[in-house]
């Protein structure tokens, strides 16, 4: 794998872990979709 693909995977894993931690700690499963929206926008802009 090239460096860009590895970085994309690392960022995706960090986002997923952050999503789970925030959702569990603050019990905000309903609102945590905002994290995925921000990530999707980042992915769109990064390409």
C-alpha positions as CSV (number, residue, x, y, z in Angstrom):
1,X,0.0,0.0,0.0
2,X,1.2,3.5,-0.6
3,X,1.5,6.1,2.1
4,X,-1.8,7.9,1.2
5,X,-3.9,4.7,1.5
6,X,-2.3,3.9,4.9
7,X,-3.0,7.5,6.1
8,X,-6.6,7.2,5.0
9,X,-7.0,3.9,6.9
10,X,-5.4,5.4,10.0
11,X,-7.7,8.5,9.9
12,X,-10.8,6.2,9.3
13,X,-9.9,4.1,12.4
14,X,-9.3,7.1,14.6
15,X,-12.7,8.6,13.5
16,X,-14.4,5.3,14.3
17,X,-12.8,5.0,17.7
18,X,-13.7,8.7,18.4
19,X,-17.3,8.0,17.3
20,X,-17.6,5.0,19.7
21,X,-16.0,6.8,22.7
22,X,-18.1,9.9,22.3
23,X,-21.3,7.9,21.8
24,X,-20.6,5.7,24.8
25,X,-19.4,8.4,27.2
26,X,-22.0,11.0,26.4
27,X,-24.8,8.5,25.4
28,X,-25.3,10.5,22.2
29,X,-26.0,7.7,19.7
30,X,-28.7,9.8,18.1
31,X,-26.5,12.8,17.5
32,X,-23.1,11.1,16.8
33,X,-24.0,10.9,13.0
34,X,-22.6,14.5,12.8
35,X,-19.1,12.9,13.2
36,X,-19.7,10.8,10.1
37,X,-20.9,13.9,8.2
38,X,-17.8,15.8,9.1
39,X,-15.7,12.8,8.0
40,X,-17.6,12.4,4.7
41,X,-16.9,16.1,4.0
42,X,-13.3,15.7,4.8
43,X,-13.0,12.7,2.5
44,X,-14.7,14.6,-0.3
45,X,-12.4,17.6,0.1
46,X,-9.2,15.5,0.6
47,X,-9.7,13.8,-2.8
